[in-house]
Amino acid sequence: MNLSIVATLYQSAPYIAEFHRRASTVAREVAGDDYEIVLVNDGSPDNSLDLAVSLSEVDSHVKVVDLSRNFGHHKAMMTGLAHSRGERVFLIDSDLEEEPEWLYAFLAQMEVESCDAVYGVQARRKGGAIERVTGALYYRLFRALTGIHQPNNIVTARLMSRRYVDALLLHRERELNIGGLWIVTGFAQSQQVVVKHSTSPTTYSISRKFSHLVNAVTSFSSLPLVFTFYSGLVISLTALAYIAFLSFRYFFIASPPGGYTSIIASIWLFSGLIIFFIGIQGIYIAKIFSEVKRRPYTIVRHVYQSASHEMSPKRQA
């Protein structure tokens, strides 16, 4: 198969029909009749699944992968890629903030540069000041703590070769961060500046962004654990130096230390640091706990295609 277009569905009912129309038009111009559109229903609470299944009944190019519940955007995308068959795979969000027509420019750049992936980045992040500031802070912290040079304001939309997708799917961790995996998979990758539209409010709150950052950093770097070691070493050396100073005063200056305020403040500070460092280690232990169980990161309830195709039974992804 020449081309696969992969998109996830979550509260996507208002956009599905238009997305299908535009994606189909682009796919036919690029690949003729040799294409597929893979829609992954990530436990959407609206009628996205019903609308997508209706499309699959009248369009044999549409495949609907229905997950048994909501597993999250990144895991749903990986599941969609696992069900794609095209020699080129175009991954994109279905809410039309990213244009299906970007495929033309992505494909042209891929052919000119002979690369395995072309992805979109925003010159200016959409949204208000808070979203732009938190977004910029996220990318800076991610790069600083992991050493992975993920570009600022990267979007979901990307065109990939089959060998790149197959390599990407070799990553089988359960607590995955697909943005980091895109980079560490390697191959020749190029970026293209795009303008992302705003069709719906973001579902990523400040707390979700912070949780996403913690998951991303702990998925790709052990630096926080190294930081706790050196922090403990510095605190211990500082404490030893202070004890030596107090001993010197007591024995040679005859000036015994007094006051309890500094003692209480020190206990409070170091108790907080100890709990903080234990918490960091706990996050890594929790990830180990999740990984060693080897549970599937998504479960597919059903795969829908047109009546001319036999529907596949439930299977795991």
ABEGO torsion letter per residue (X at the ends): XABBBBBBBBGAAAAAAAAAAAAAAAAAAAAEABBBBBBBBBGBABAAAAAAAAAAAABAABBBBBBABBAEAAAAAAAAAAABABABBBBBBAAGABBAAAAAAAAAAAAAAGBABBBBBBABBBEBAAAAAAAAAAAAAAAAAAGBBBBBGBBABBBBBAAAAAAAAABABABBBAAAAAAAAEEBBBBBBBBBBBABBBABBAAAAAAAAAAAAAAABAAAAAAAAAAAAAAAAAAAAAAAAAAAAAAAAGBBBBEAAAAAAAAAAAAAAAAAAAAAAAAAAAAAAAAAAGBBABBBABBBBBAABBBBBBBBX
